[in-house]
Structures are given as structure tokens and as C-alpha cells.
Amino acid sequence: MKFKVKDMDIATGGTLVAILNENDAKKLDLHSGDRILVKDHNKEITCILDLSESRKAVPEGSIGLFEEVLDRLQVRNGSIVNIKFTGKPESVTHIRDKLFGKRLHYQELYHIVDDITNDRLTDIEKTYFVAASFTHGLSIEETVDLTRAMVETGKKIKFASTTLDKHCIGGIPGNRTTMIVIPIVAAAGLTIPKTSSRAITSPAGTADTMECLANVELPEEKIKSIVRKTHACIVHGGSMNLAPADDKIIEVEQPLSIDAEGQLLASVLAKKLSVSASHILIDIPMGKSTKANTWKKAKHLRTKFEGIGKKLGMNIRVIITDGSQPIGNGIGPLLEAEDVLAILQNKPEAPADLRKKSLMLAGLLLEMGGGYRNGLKAATEILESGQAWRQMKKIIQAQGPRTMPQRGRCTWAVRSGKIGRVHEINNESIAKIARIAGAPFDKGAGLRLAKKVHDPVQRGDLLYTIYAESGFKLNLAKNFVYHDKGYKIQ
């Protein structure tokens, strides 16, 4: 049946949506949520149907198309298209099976992941998949199959035969080890391309911080060229279509703050497998506000990562690190970039905790992929000799240097109200304050910490300084701090 296209001038952000007037839908016995095939000449696309009660919004005889559908079909307002009913994707049956606790196999998981990747599922259907995986869990075999399906439905990039990578499962403000580890390892002549994420709930992701120094949104061929020249890169992986279903699953998990273990494992390993990583170091911070908030959970995750990695043919080493407080002094893209530069340039004011952890991680990678007997010693020599900083400058130049932003012009000092020692720093509260102040979207916003756990304090001593790019955002952060400073003094 033919319909006239009406451009709805709305984007969904991914899901493919078409709208019919409810009277047309009744004639065709179609219902909201049904799938229809929209066809224009040689191009066709499966859309999720929505209905309009208003003739003004979508008149009878017309079909309202969202931007994603218009772009893929390459049609415009007033074009004529054909539609026909098509059944719901096979993956919906597999999602229902998982809700009943059935073990899914590779082909079934591939169908689900492929439909998520190509926006054939509604948000509700994706949510049921996430909820079913969270409630019933994914076996090791299912996690391996899910990882492979994520890789096969996205791009794959081949680098050197020995390609190193690292990943931290997160939860710690600061902790910007990647931007120190990568130039150290690359300076040793080892290949370590790093595709990093942007912040979702944290004050900064590695991509947000690196973007203060260099371009991170780069095409695949440019990235390959950079890695050939410098042995490394630090880029945003979101634009490269690596395991694209992963980001769409995370979007569903975020509102409910759930993170199904199998999906967490598959998420990390699929991105690594997509860039042909052979040797991977996984950092699991253990602390109150982390995903592994007890030793038992941390060790359980370590066992799972190592077991699944082995089945995927990957050499994985997992370390459990201290996640009890922020690492480094800066919280927020620019402030974290300043910490990184201070360490790479061997400045005396560089944060000792971030330097120590970064050298430890770099040393382990040198041992894993470079055959070094004492990786920590080698990493320290590379850093202290200036080789790591020279390598970082090469990486920045290759990616395209950027002018560093300025710290937020609006500041406020948060001070101790009593004498004692810092007993605890709440990671979640510190991250929340930095985000309210504008991080990560305002590059110069965030916090600079002056005190860490066990540090002695006097009444009136500076705990941290808040930076914001507007007085309005600074006042929002102040209002939060009046109720929760994030510090416990005893």
C-alpha cells in the first residue's frame, strides 16, 4: 500500500520509527509496536510502528518518518513509499526464552545482538533482554557467545600480532592511568592502540580527558596510520563501530543502574577482541562505590575474566586495586589532564598515587607483551628519562593537537570544619559534585583535591576546590556540598 512521506523532523537517537494515522492502521489491522517494511524503489527498511490520533500530526494516507528512517531510505518530505506488515524479529522469541531462564546459544544471541545493532528492537524489548540477563545471569558459554556476537556485528581492526590493551571497570574518580601507561608502553616499542569511552556517570572518561590535548574523533584509516607511526593511540571508540551493540545495551542499563555481570564481561572483552588485542590487563578497583565492593566479588570477577578470556584465545591478567578513594588530585577532564602532564613531565607536584599505580600497570604490560623481567623498573626508567613524555607528544601530534582549555573561572574552596584526619572520601559524592559543577561537558569544571585519606587536617584546612564555568553551576555544586562534602573527618 502506498503512503505519502511526512518528515516528522524528530530523531529518536537510533530506533527506526514510522507513524501511521490510527484510521489507516485500523484498516490494515496494524497496532502500535508492530513491524512494517517501508520500501522506496530498491531500498527497504524495517520500522517500529507508532500511531497518531491527530490528523494534523499525520493525516490519513501519509506516513510519518523519523530522521533515522529518512536518512537510511534517502527519501524526503512528499515522497511516495510502499509499506507492508512484517512479523516481529525472531530475537523477540529468544528474549522471551531468556525471561523464562532458558540458556541461549550463539545463533540466538547473534540474532538479538544483530537486531540491537541495527535498531530493530524497541526500548522495551531491549530492556527485557537486559533484565532477563540480570535476573537469570549468563553462563560462561553464553558470555563467550555474546562477546563473539558483539564483535561479529561491528567492525574489526587488525594491528600487530602482539597487541596490548588495558581496561579498568571503573567507579573511581580521577584514576586517569591510561594516558600515562600508553606512552610508556609505546615508548618501549610495543603496540597498544587504546579506544576509550566518554563519561556516562563519571566526571570524565579517558576520551574526554585526552580531548583536552588532542583530537579523539578519528576515522579508522587515520587511527591505523597513527598506530603505525607511534605504536599507539588514545581515541574515542564510539565513532568506530566496534561492538556497537554494547553502547546500546549500556544506554538501557543506565536508568536503572543495573549491570548484568555477563554483559559487563562481554562489553569489555568484545571491544578488546575487536581491535585484535592479544594481551590484556584488567584493573578491578575494589571499594564501597565500585562494581566490586568486596574482596569476594572482586575475586569472582577476576576468575570470570580470566576464564572467558582463555576461551576467546586472549592472554588476560587481572589485578585487584584499591578503589577506596579518588586517585590523583584532579577530578574533571582538564584537571585530570593536568595530573597526567605533571607525571609525564616528572614535575615534583605530580600526584604520587596516580604515578605509582600507572607505573605498576605499565610494568605488568611490559612483562606480559614485551618479555621484560622487571617491568616496573623498565617503566620507571622510561618515565624518568623523558621517553614517555616524548612519546606522548608524538601521539598528540599524530592525532592532531588541541589548545588546552582553561580551568573554570568560578571557584569555591571547601574546608574542614574540625580537627582530625581524613577517615573516608565518598567516591560517589565527589563524582556527583564534579558533575554538578559541569564536568565532563564543561572541560574546565571539576574538583582539585588537597587532602586524601589518612591526611591530618586542622579546622579551616582546604579539602578541595570546586571549579565551574558559570556562577549558576557553582551555586548548584555549593548547595550539594552543604548537605554532603564527601569527606569524613575523625
N, C-alpha and C positions, 0 to 999 in steps of 0.2 A: 504494500500500500504506500502511496506517495504522500509526502508531507513537505510543507514549506519550512525552511530553517529560520528560526528566530534566535539571534545571538543574545544570550542572557546576560552577557557582559559580566559574568561571575566565574571565578576559578575556584575549584574545590581544593587545590593543593595536590591532586593526584587522582582521586577517584573519578571514573568516567560516568557522567550523569547525563541523562536525557529526560525531558519533561513533556508529557502529553496533557492536553486538556482532559479532565476526568470523563467528559462525554465521549470523546474519541476512545478513551481507554475502555469504557463500558462496552462500546460496540465491538471492540476487538477482544473482550474478555481478558484484559490485562490489569495487573494490580501493582501497587507500589512495591518495589523490591524485585519485580520480575526482570529478567534479562531480555533485551531486544537487540537485534542485529541492525545497525544503521549502515546503509550502503550508499556510496556515491560513485558511480561508474566502476572503476576497478578497485576502489578502496572500501573496506568494511571494518567495522569495529563493534565490539560487544559492549553495551552500556547498561548501567543500572537504571531502571525506570523510576521516576518520581512523577507525581500527579499534581496538576494545578486546578483549583476550584475556580480561579479567576480567568475570565475570558480576556481580560486586559493583559494579564501576565503571559498567558499562552492561549491564543484563540484556537477554536476548532479548525482542524486542517493544518495546523502548524506543529512543529516540534521544537521545543526549546533546548538548545545545546550549550553546554558549559565550555569554557575556553579550551580545556584539555581535549575535548572531542573535536571542536572546530579545528584545532591545530593538527591533530592526527589525520583527520579526513581531508584537511585542506579545503574546507568549504567556507562560505561566508553567508552573511545575512541575506535571506531571499533565495538561496539555492534550493533545489529540489532533491530530496533523498528518499530512498525506499527503506521501509522497516519491516521486520518480521520477528515473531516471537522465537526465542531460543531458550532452551532449558537452563536451569541453574548449573553452574560449573560442577563437575564431578567432585571437586575438592570439598564442596559443602557436605557431601556424604561422608568423606573422610574426617572432617571436623566433628561431625555428629558422632562418628565411631569413637573418636578420642574422648569426647564428653562422657561416653559410657565406659571409658577406661581401656579401650582396645589398643593393642600395640600396633603402631603404624610402621609400614615398610617403606623402602626407598621410593618406589614409584608413587605411593600415596603422598608422602611428604613432598616429593618433587611437584606433584600437581598443586598442592597447597602453596608452596613457595613460588611457583611459576605464576599462579593467579594473584598472589600478593604483589609480586614484582610488576605485573602488568595491569594492576589496578582493576582486577575483575571481581574482587570481593568487596562487600560493604564493610563499613567500620564495625558493625555489629558482628558480622561473620568472622572478621579478623580478631575481634575481642574474644569471641568464643574459643577460637584456637589458642590464644594466649592463656585464657582462663583454664581450659582443659589441660594444657601442658603444665600449668602451675599447680592445679589440683591433683592430677594423677602422676605428674612427673614424666620425664623422658628417660628411658633406659639408655645405657651406654650405646647400644646399637642404634637406637632412634636418634641420639645426639650426633653420632657419626654420620648417619644418613641425612639428617637435617643440615649438617655442615656441608656435606658434599652437594646437596641440592641448592644451598645458598650460593656456593661457588659456581655451579654449572649454569645458574640463571643470571649470572653477571659476567663482567669482563675478567680476564685473567692476564696478568703481565708476567713475563719471564725475565728474570735478571740473571745474575751469576749462578753457577751450580751450587756454590755455598753462599746463601743469602741469610743474613742475620736480621732479627727483629726483636722488639721488646714490647711489653704491654703491662699496664697497671690497671687493675679492675676498679680503681677509683675510690672516692669517698673522703679524700684528704685535700683540704685547701693548700695551695702552693704546690709542692711536690713536682716541680717542673724539671724532673730529671732527664727527660727525653732530649731536650735541647742541649744538654751537656754531654750525655752519653753518645749521641750520634756523631758529633765531630771528633770525639776521642777515638771511637772505633773506626771511623772512616780515615782518620789520620794514620792509623795502623795499616791501611791498605785493604781493609775488609769492606764488603758490600753490605750496606744497611739502609735501604730505602724505607722511610717512615711515612706512612699515610696515617694521619691523625684526625681526630674528631674535633668538632667545636663543642663548646659547653652546652649542656642541656639543663642541668640543675646546678652546676657549679659556677663559680665566678669567672673561670677561664678554662678553656681546653687548650691543648698544645697548639692547635691551628690558630686559635685566637691570639695566643701569645707570640707565636712566630710571625704572625701577620703584622706585628709592630715593627718587625725588622725587614721582612721580605714578602714577596707575593706567595700565596699558598694555593690560589685557584689556578691550576695549570693543566693543560691538556696532556694526554698520555704520552705523545711523542716527545714533548718538551721534557717531561719527567724522566723518560728513558735517557734523553741526551744529558740531562743534569747528572744522573747517576753514573753514566759512562765517564763524565769529566771529573766528578768529585767523590765517587763511590757511595754517595748518599743523597737524600733529600728529606725535607720536613715539610710536607704538603697536606692540604685538606683532602681526605679520601672521599668525601661526599660527592664530589663532582666527577669522580672517575668510574662510577657504576660498578664498584667492587661489592659483591654480595649485597645488591640493592634492597633485597627483602629485609635485611637486618634493620636498616634505618626505619622502615615502615612498621616493623614489629615493635621497635622501641617507642615509636610515637603512640602506639596503642597501650603499651605498658605504663607510660609516664603518668597519665592522670590518676591511676590507681596505685602508683608507686609499688608495682609488683615486678619481680624479675625472676621468671622461671629459671631454675638452675640450668636445665638443658639448653634453654635458649641463650643464656649468658655464655655458656661454654661454646656453643655453636657460633654465636656472634663474634667472639674473639678469634676463634680459630679459622672461621671462614675468611675473614679479612686477611689473615696471615697466609692462608693457603692460596688466596687469590693473587698474591704478589710473589708466589713461589718461595716463601720463607722456609728454609731447611732447619735453622737453629733459632729457637725462640726462648726468650727469658720472660717469664710471667711473674709480676710483682703482686702479691696479695697482702695489702695493708690490713692489719688486724687491730681493731679498736671499736669503741662504742658505736660510732655512727657509720661504720663501714659495712659492706655486704658480708664480710666475715668478722662478726663481732665477738667470737670466742675462738679459742685455740682449736676446739673440736671442729667447728665449721671451716676454719682456715685449712686444717689438715685434710678434711674431707674434700674440699675444693682442689687442693693440691693433687690428691690421688686421682680425682676425676680428670683434671687437665692432663696429667702425665699419661693416664691410661688411654684417653681418647686420642691424644697426640700420637701415641705409639701406633694405634690402629690406622691413623691417617698418614703414617710414614714420616712424622715430624719429630725432630730431636728437641724435646721440650724440657726446660729446667724451671722449677717453680720455687720461689723463695717467699717466706712469710716475713713481713717487715712491720715495724712499729707504726701503727696508724692512730695513736692516741692523741695526737695534736697536729696542727699545721706544720708543714715543712718549708723552710725558707722564711723570709721576712715579708715578702710582697704577696698580696692576695688581689688578683685582678690582672688583666693582660699586660699592661705596661709595667706595673710594679713587679710582676714575675719576670718579665723580660730583663728588667734592671738587675735582678738577682742573678740570672743566667749570665749576663755580660760581666758582672763583677767576678763571678767564679772563673769564667773562661779567660778573663784578663788578669787573673791572680791578684785581685785587689784585696787589701787587708780587711775591708769591711764586708767581704763576701760572707753570706750565711754558712756557718760551719756544718750545720746538719744537712743542708742540701748538697753541699760539696762532698761530704763523707758518703752519703748514700749514692750519689751519682758515680763516684769513683768505684764503689763496691759493685754496682751494676755493670759498669763498663768493664771492670776487671773480669767478671764472670763471663761476659760475652767474648772477651778476648781469649779466654781459656776454652770456651765452647767451640768457637769457629776459627780461631787463629793458632791453636796449639800452644799458647803461652803457658808456662808452668806457674808463673806468679803474675796473674793478670792484674791484681791490684797495684803491684809495683810498676808494671808497664803503663797502666792507665795514669798513675800519678806522674810518672816521668813525662808522658805525652802532654798532660795538662800543664805541669810546671815549666816545661820547656817552651811553651807558647805554641806548640804544634796544633793543639786543639783549637785555639783561637784563630790561627791562620786558616785552618780547615773550615771553620765556621764562616769566616769571611768569604772563602771560595764558594761555599754553599749559598750564602746570601746573594753574592754577585751573580751566580748562575740562575737563581730563582727570580732575581730582579729586586734590588734593594728598595726599601721604602723609607721615607722620612719618619723618624720615631715621633709618636705623638707626645704631648706634654701631660704631666700629671694634672688631675682635676684641680681647677683653681680654687674651689671651695673646700676648706679643710676644717676638721674638728678633732681636738685631742681628747681621747678617753683616758681618764686617770683612775688610779686605785683609790678607793675610799677608806682603806685601812692598811695597817702594817701586817706583814706576814710573808708567805711565799705563795707563788702561783701553784695551786694544787691541781687544777684541771683547766683545760681550754676546750670548750664545746665546738667541735668542728662544724656542726650544722648551723649553730648560731653565727659563727664567724663568716661562713659562706653566705648566710642569709643577709647579714649586714652589708657585705660587699656587693651583693646583687641589688639590694635596695638602693645602694649608692649609685648604681648604674652599670656595674660590671655584668657581663662581658661586652655589652653593646657599646658602652662608653669606654674606650680603651684606657683612658687615664683614671678611671674610677676604681675604687677598691680600698684596701687597708694596707698599712705598713706596720707590722708588729714590732714592738720594742721589748716585750717580755715573753719568755717561754716557760713551760712547766719546770718547777723547782727554783726558778729565779726568785731572789728576795725582793720585796717591794716595801717602800715607805708610803705613808699616806701622801697622795698627790703625785706619785710617780706615774710617768707615761706608760700606759699599757699598749696602746696603738693609736695611730692617726687615721682618720677616715678622709678619703679624697672623693670628691664628686665634681661633676662638670656643671652643675647648677645648684643654686641655693635650695630649690624645691626638693631635689633628690637628697641633698644633705640633710634637710629637715626631716624627711621621711626616715632616713637612717638614724638620726638622733632620737626620734620617737620610739624606734625599736630598741635602741640601746638603753633608754630609760627603764625599760622593763627587763632587758636581758643583755648584759655586757658580753656574755660568752666566756667570762673568766670567773673562776672560783678561787678566792684568796683565803688561805688558812694561816 
